[in-house]
Amino acid sequence: FVENRGQWPGSVLFRLRGPRSTAWFLRDGWVLDLVGDTPHRSASVHFSFEGREAPATPPVGEDPDDDGERGQEGPGPAPDARSYPRLRYALAAGVDAVFRVAHGELCYDLVMAPAADVEPIGVRVDGALSLQLMRSGAMRIETPVGPLLQPAPSGWEITPDGSRRALACSYEIRAWNRFGLRARERHTSPPAP
């Protein structure tokens, strides 16, 4: 995840380039520019967070990669642009989405405090034709250039003693262009003050 230091439009905060897509991270979500199987076929799919507490805070890069990508990566100056292995969005009190790359795929984890409520958070998908849940827990997003598979979500809960506990998470289709995330087996009491 390379930060924007003037090399891209101001609405872009970070960029992640892959072999068949480029992800642009904005204050309110992310855009995937997808390349099709044939020349001159491409599509953009915009994922916007809904139900966030206002004002929406921008994503933050975690653990800068000092040996990673630096320098200019676009039309403007950016000799000091840093890259990060993870990007964190604060979605609501005690609910964060952490983006990372695993096995060459963009994925995200939910990180939640005890009793934090993820249910109001949703994602609107513009530029897709449909959303479908797969038996594996992944979500298939039909686009004009073919399907995009989002791996099954994973989640972590920060327990009252400060340790991390894996959570069973799943997608929930809420409308033809909207989805949410569900987390099961949660602690129901907030952390002690």
DOGUSE-106368 format. One record per residue: residue number from 1; residue in one letter; x, y, z of N, C-alpha, C in turn. Coordinates in steps of 0.2 Angstrom, whole numbers, plus 5000, padded with zeros to 4 digits. Layout:
[NUM,a,[X,Y,Z],[X,Y,Z],[X,Y,Z]],
...
END
This chain:
[1,f,[5004,4994,5000],[5000,5000,5000],[5005,5006,5000]],
[2,v,[5005,5010,4994],[5009,5015,4994],[5005,5022,4995]],
[3,e,[5008,5026,5000],[5004,5032,5001],[5004,5037,4996]],
[4,n,[4999,5041,4995],[4999,5047,4990],[5003,5053,4993]],
[5,r,[5008,5055,4990],[5012,5061,4992],[5012,5066,4986]],
[6,g,[5006,5066,4982],[5005,5071,4977],[5006,5067,4970]],
[7,q,[5007,5061,4969],[5008,5058,4963],[5001,5055,4960]],
[8,w,[4996,5056,4964],[4989,5054,4961],[4984,5059,4963]],
[9,p,[4978,5059,4961],[4973,5064,4963],[4972,5064,4970]],
[10,g,[4970,5070,4973],[4970,5071,4980],[4965,5066,4984]],
[11,s,[4960,5064,4980],[4955,5059,4984],[4958,5052,4985]],
[12,v,[4964,5051,4982],[4967,5044,4983],[4972,5045,4989]],
[13,l,[4971,5041,4994],[4976,5041,5000],[4981,5036,4999]],
[14,f,[4980,5030,4996],[4984,5024,4996],[4983,5021,4989]],
[15,r,[4988,5017,4986],[4987,5013,4980],[4990,5006,4981]],
[16,l,[4987,5001,4979],[4990,4995,4979],[4989,4992,4972]],
[17,r,[4995,4990,4969],[4995,4988,4962],[4996,4980,4962]],
[18,g,[4992,4977,4958],[4992,4969,4957],[4993,4968,4950]],
[19,p,[4994,4961,4948],[4994,4959,4941],[4988,4961,4937]],
[20,r,[4982,4960,4940],[4976,4961,4935],[4972,4967,4938]],
[21,s,[4974,4970,4943],[4970,4976,4946],[4974,4981,4950]],
[22,t,[4971,4986,4950],[4974,4992,4955],[4969,4994,4959]],
[23,a,[4971,4994,4966],[4966,4996,4971],[4968,5003,4973]],
[24,w,[4963,5008,4973],[4964,5015,4976],[4960,5015,4982]],
[25,f,[4963,5017,4987],[4960,5018,4994],[4958,5025,4995]],
[26,l,[4952,5027,4997],[4949,5033,4998],[4947,5034,5005]],
[27,r,[4945,5040,5007],[4942,5041,5014],[4937,5036,5015]],
[28,d,[4932,5035,5011],[4926,5032,5012],[4926,5024,5009]],
[29,g,[4931,5022,5007],[4931,5015,5004],[4937,5014,4999]],
[30,w,[4936,5010,4994],[4941,5008,4989],[4938,5007,4982]],
[31,v,[4942,5008,4977],[4940,5007,4970],[4945,5002,4967]],
[32,l,[4942,4997,4964],[4946,4992,4961],[4946,4993,4953]],
[33,d,[4951,4995,4950],[4952,4995,4943],[4954,4988,4940]],
[34,l,[4949,4985,4937],[4951,4978,4934],[4952,4978,4927]],
[35,v,[4957,4973,4925],[4959,4972,4918],[4956,4966,4916]],
[36,g,[4952,4966,4910],[4949,4960,4908],[4954,4955,4904]],
[37,d,[4951,4950,4901],[4955,4945,4898],[4957,4947,4891]],
[38,t,[4954,4952,4888],[4955,4954,4881],[4958,4961,4882]],
[39,p,[4962,4963,4877],[4964,4970,4877],[4958,4975,4877]],
[40,h,[4959,4981,4880],[4954,4986,4880],[4948,4985,4884]],
[41,r,[4948,4979,4888],[4942,4978,4892],[4944,4979,4899]],
[42,s,[4941,4984,4903],[4942,4985,4910],[4936,4987,4913]],
[43,a,[4936,4988,4920],[4930,4990,4923],[4933,4993,4930]],
[44,s,[4929,4997,4933],[4930,5000,4940],[4924,4998,4944]],
[45,v,[4926,4995,4950],[4921,4994,4955],[4923,4998,4961]],
[46,h,[4918,5002,4964],[4919,5006,4969],[4915,5003,4975]],
[47,f,[4919,5002,4981],[4917,4999,4987],[4916,5005,4992]],
[48,s,[4910,5007,4994],[4909,5012,4999],[4907,5010,5006]],
[49,f,[4910,5012,5011],[4908,5010,5018],[4901,5014,5019]],
[50,e,[4897,5010,5022],[4890,5013,5025],[4889,5012,5032]],
[51,g,[4886,5016,5036],[4885,5015,5043],[4891,5017,5047]],
[52,r,[4896,5020,5044],[4901,5023,5048],[4899,5028,5053]],
[53,e,[4903,5029,5058],[4902,5035,5062],[4905,5041,5059]],
[54,a,[4901,5047,5059],[4904,5053,5056],[4908,5056,5061]],
[55,p,[4914,5060,5059],[4916,5060,5052],[4920,5054,5050]],
[56,a,[4920,5052,5044],[4924,5046,5042],[4931,5048,5043]],
[57,t,[4935,5043,5046],[4942,5045,5047],[4946,5041,5041]],
[58,p,[4951,5044,5038],[4955,5041,5033],[4958,5035,5035]],
[59,p,[4960,5030,5031],[4964,5024,5032],[4971,5026,5034]],
[60,v,[4974,5022,5038],[4981,5023,5041],[4985,5017,5039]],
[61,g,[4991,5018,5036],[4996,5013,5035],[4999,5010,5041]],
[62,e,[5000,5004,5042],[5003,5001,5048],[5010,4998,5046]],
[63,d,[5014,4998,5051],[5021,4996,5050],[5024,4997,5044]],
[64,p,[5027,5003,5043],[5030,5005,5036],[5035,5000,5034]],
[65,d,[5035,4999,5028],[5040,4995,5025],[5046,4999,5023]],
[66,d,[5051,4999,5027],[5057,5003,5026],[5061,5001,5020]],
[67,d,[5061,4994,5018],[5064,4992,5012],[5060,4991,5006]],
[68,g,[5054,4994,5007],[5049,4993,5001],[5049,4998,4996]],
[69,e,[5044,4999,4993],[5043,5003,4987],[5043,5011,4990]],
[70,r,[5047,5015,4987],[5048,5022,4988],[5049,5026,4982]],
[71,g,[5047,5032,4982],[5049,5036,4976],[5043,5037,4972]],
[72,q,[5044,5041,4966],[5038,5043,4962],[5035,5037,4959]],
[73,e,[5028,5037,4959],[5024,5031,4956],[5018,5034,4952]],
[74,g,[5019,5040,4949],[5013,5043,4945],[5016,5049,4942]],
[75,p,[5011,5054,4940],[5013,5060,4937],[5016,5065,4941]],
[76,g,[5015,5065,4948],[5018,5070,4952],[5024,5068,4956]],
[77,p,[5027,5073,4960],[5032,5071,4964],[5030,5067,4970]],
[78,a,[5035,5062,4972],[5033,5058,4978],[5040,5054,4980]],
[79,p,[5045,5058,4981],[5051,5054,4982],[5051,5051,4989]],
[80,d,[5047,5054,4994],[5046,5051,5001],[5040,5047,5002]],
[81,a,[5037,5045,4997],[5031,5040,4998],[5033,5034,5001]],
[82,r,[5029,5032,5006],[5031,5026,5010],[5026,5020,5008]],
[83,s,[5028,5014,5009],[5023,5008,5008],[5022,5005,5014]],
[84,y,[5017,5001,5015],[5015,4998,5021],[5012,4991,5019]],
[85,p,[5013,4986,5023],[5010,4980,5022],[5003,4979,5024]],
[86,r,[5000,4984,5028],[4993,4984,5030],[4990,4991,5030]],
[87,l,[4984,4991,5029],[4980,4998,5029],[4974,4997,5034]],
[88,r,[4973,5001,5039],[4968,5001,5044],[4963,5006,5043]],
[89,y,[4956,5004,5042],[4951,5009,5043],[4947,5008,5049]],
[90,a,[4946,5014,5053],[4942,5014,5059],[4935,5015,5056]],
[91,l,[4930,5010,5057],[4923,5010,5055],[4918,5012,5060]],
[92,a,[4919,5010,5066],[4915,5012,5071],[4918,5011,5078]],
[93,a,[4915,5013,5083],[4919,5012,5090],[4920,5005,5091]],
[94,g,[4927,5003,5091],[4929,4996,5092],[4929,4992,5086]],
[95,v,[4928,4995,5080],[4927,4990,5074],[4932,4993,5069]],
[96,d,[4937,4990,5067],[4942,4992,5062],[4942,4986,5056]],
[97,a,[4943,4989,5050],[4944,4984,5045],[4952,4985,5043]],
[98,v,[4955,4979,5043],[4963,4979,5041],[4964,4976,5034]],
[99,f,[4966,4980,5030],[4967,4977,5023],[4974,4974,5022]],
[100,r,[4975,4969,5019],[4982,4966,5018],[4982,4962,5011]],
[101,v,[4987,4959,5010],[4988,4955,5004],[4990,4948,5006]],
[102,a,[4986,4943,5004],[4987,4936,5006],[4987,4932,5000]],
[103,h,[4992,4928,4998],[4992,4924,4993],[4990,4927,4986]],
[104,g,[4993,4934,4986],[4992,4938,4980],[4985,4941,4979]],
[105,e,[4981,4940,4984],[4974,4943,4984],[4973,4948,4989]],
[106,l,[4970,4954,4988],[4968,4959,4993],[4962,4956,4997]],
[107,c,[4963,4956,5004],[4958,4954,5008],[4958,4958,5014]],
[108,y,[4953,4958,5019],[4953,4962,5024],[4950,4958,5030]],
[109,d,[4952,4960,5036],[4950,4957,5042],[4946,4962,5046]],
[110,l,[4942,4959,5050],[4938,4964,5055],[4942,4963,5062]],
[111,v,[4943,4968,5065],[4946,4968,5072],[4942,4972,5076]],
[112,m,[4939,4968,5082],[4934,4971,5086],[4935,4971,5093]],
[113,a,[4933,4976,5097],[4933,4976,5104],[4927,4972,5106]],
[114,p,[4927,4969,5113],[4922,4966,5115],[4915,4970,5115]],
[115,a,[4910,4968,5113],[4903,4971,5113],[4903,4976,5108]],
[116,a,[4908,4977,5103],[4907,4982,5098],[4902,4979,5093]],
[117,d,[4899,4983,5090],[4893,4981,5085],[4895,4982,5078]],
[118,v,[4896,4977,5074],[4898,4977,5067],[4892,4977,5062]],
[119,e,[4886,4975,5065],[4880,4975,5061],[4878,4981,5057]],
[120,p,[4879,4987,5060],[4877,4993,5056],[4882,4995,5050]],
[121,i,[4888,4992,5050],[4892,4993,5045],[4891,4989,5039]],
[122,g,[4891,4992,5033],[4889,4989,5027],[4894,4992,5021]],
[123,v,[4894,4989,5015],[4898,4991,5010],[4893,4991,5004]],
[124,r,[4893,4997,5000],[4889,4998,4994],[4894,4996,4988]],
[125,v,[4892,4993,4983],[4896,4991,4978],[4894,4994,4971]],
[126,d,[4897,4999,4969],[4895,5002,4962],[4899,5000,4957]],
[127,g,[4896,4998,4951],[4900,4995,4945],[4900,4988,4945]],
[128,a,[4897,4984,4949],[4896,4977,4949],[4889,4976,4946]],
[129,l,[4888,4970,4944],[4882,4967,4941],[4878,4964,4946]],
[130,s,[4881,4960,4950],[4878,4956,4956],[4883,4954,4961]],
[131,l,[4880,4952,4967],[4884,4949,4972],[4881,4942,4974]],
[132,q,[4885,4937,4975],[4883,4930,4977],[4888,4927,4982]],
[133,l,[4885,4924,4987],[4888,4920,4992],[4890,4913,4989]],
[134,m,[4896,4911,4990],[4898,4905,4988],[4898,4900,4994]],
[135,r,[4898,4893,4993],[4898,4889,4999],[4904,4889,5003]],
[136,s,[4910,4891,5000],[4916,4892,5004],[4916,4898,5008]],
[137,g,[4911,4902,5008],[4911,4908,5012],[4914,4914,5008]],
[138,a,[4916,4913,5002],[4919,4919,4998],[4913,4922,4995]],
[139,m,[4914,4928,4992],[4908,4932,4989],[4911,4933,4982]],
[140,r,[4906,4931,4977],[4907,4932,4970],[4904,4938,4968]],
[141,i,[4908,4943,4965],[4905,4949,4963],[4906,4949,4955]],
[142,e,[4900,4949,4952],[4900,4949,4944],[4902,4956,4942]],
[143,t,[4907,4957,4937],[4909,4963,4935],[4908,4963,4927]],
[144,p,[4908,4969,4924],[4908,4969,4916],[4914,4965,4913]],
[145,v,[4920,4964,4917],[4925,4960,4914],[4926,4953,4917]],
[146,g,[4921,4951,4921],[4921,4944,4923],[4920,4944,4931]],
[147,p,[4920,4938,4934],[4919,4938,4941],[4925,4940,4945]],
[148,l,[4924,4943,4951],[4929,4945,4956],[4927,4941,4962]],
[149,l,[4932,4937,4965],[4931,4933,4971],[4934,4936,4977]],
[150,q,[4930,4938,4982],[4932,4940,4988],[4933,4935,4993]],
[151,p,[4939,4933,4996],[4940,4928,5000],[4935,4928,5006]],
[152,a,[4933,4923,5009],[4929,4923,5015],[4932,4928,5021]],
[153,p,[4928,4932,5024],[4931,4937,5029],[4934,4933,5035]],
[154,s,[4939,4936,5038],[4941,4933,5044],[4941,4939,5049]],
[155,g,[4941,4937,5056],[4940,4942,5061],[4944,4941,5067]],
[156,w,[4945,4946,5071],[4949,4945,5077],[4945,4950,5082]],
[157,e,[4944,4947,5088],[4942,4951,5094],[4947,4952,5099]],
[158,i,[4948,4958,5101],[4952,4960,5107],[4949,4958,5113]],
[159,t,[4951,4953,5117],[4947,4951,5123],[4948,4956,5129]],
[160,p,[4944,4956,5134],[4945,4960,5140],[4952,4960,5143]],
[161,d,[4956,4954,5142],[4963,4954,5145],[4968,4956,5140]],
[162,g,[4966,4959,5134],[4970,4962,5129],[4973,4957,5124]],
[163,s,[4971,4950,5124],[4973,4945,5119],[4969,4945,5113]],
[164,r,[4971,4942,5108],[4967,4942,5102],[4964,4935,5101]],
[165,r,[4958,4935,5099],[4954,4929,5098],[4951,4928,5091]],
[166,a,[4952,4923,5088],[4949,4922,5081],[4942,4922,5081]],
[167,l,[4938,4925,5076],[4931,4925,5076],[4929,4922,5070]],
[168,a,[4923,4919,5070],[4920,4916,5064],[4916,4922,5061]],
[169,c,[4918,4924,5055],[4915,4930,5051],[4912,4927,5045]],
[170,s,[4907,4931,5042],[4904,4929,5036],[4901,4935,5033]],
[171,y,[4900,4935,5026],[4897,4940,5022],[4889,4939,5023]],
[172,e,[4886,4945,5022],[4879,4945,5022],[4876,4949,5016]],
[173,i,[4873,4946,5011],[4871,4950,5006],[4864,4954,5008]],
[174,r,[4864,4961,5008],[4859,4965,5010],[4854,4968,5004]],
[175,a,[4857,4968,4998],[4854,4970,4992],[4858,4968,4987]],
[176,w,[4856,4969,4980],[4859,4967,4975],[4866,4970,4974]],
[177,n,[4867,4976,4977],[4874,4980,4977],[4876,4982,4984]],
[178,r,[4874,4978,4989],[4876,4980,4996],[4877,4973,5000]],
[179,f,[4883,4973,5004],[4884,4968,5009],[4886,4970,5015]],
[180,g,[4886,4966,5020],[4888,4967,5027],[4892,4962,5029]],
[181,l,[4895,4962,5035],[4899,4957,5038],[4895,4955,5045]],
[182,r,[4896,4949,5047],[4893,4946,5053],[4899,4943,5057]],
[183,a,[4899,4943,5063],[4903,4940,5068],[4900,4936,5073]],
[184,r,[4902,4930,5074],[4898,4926,5079],[4903,4924,5085]],
[185,e,[4899,4922,5090],[4903,4919,5096],[4907,4925,5099]],
[186,r,[4904,4931,5100],[4907,4937,5103],[4907,4937,5110]],
[187,h,[4912,4940,5113],[4911,4942,5120],[4905,4948,5120]],
[188,t,[4901,4948,5125],[4896,4952,5126],[4897,4958,5130]],
[189,s,[4902,4958,5134],[4903,4963,5139],[4909,4968,5137]],
[190,p,[4908,4974,5138],[4914,4979,5135],[4920,4978,5140]],
[191,p,[4926,4980,5138],[4932,4980,5142],[4931,4984,5148]],
[192,a,[4934,4982,5154],[4934,4986,5160],[4937,4992,5159]],
[193,p,[4935,4998,5162],[4938,5004,5162],[4945,5004,5165]],
END
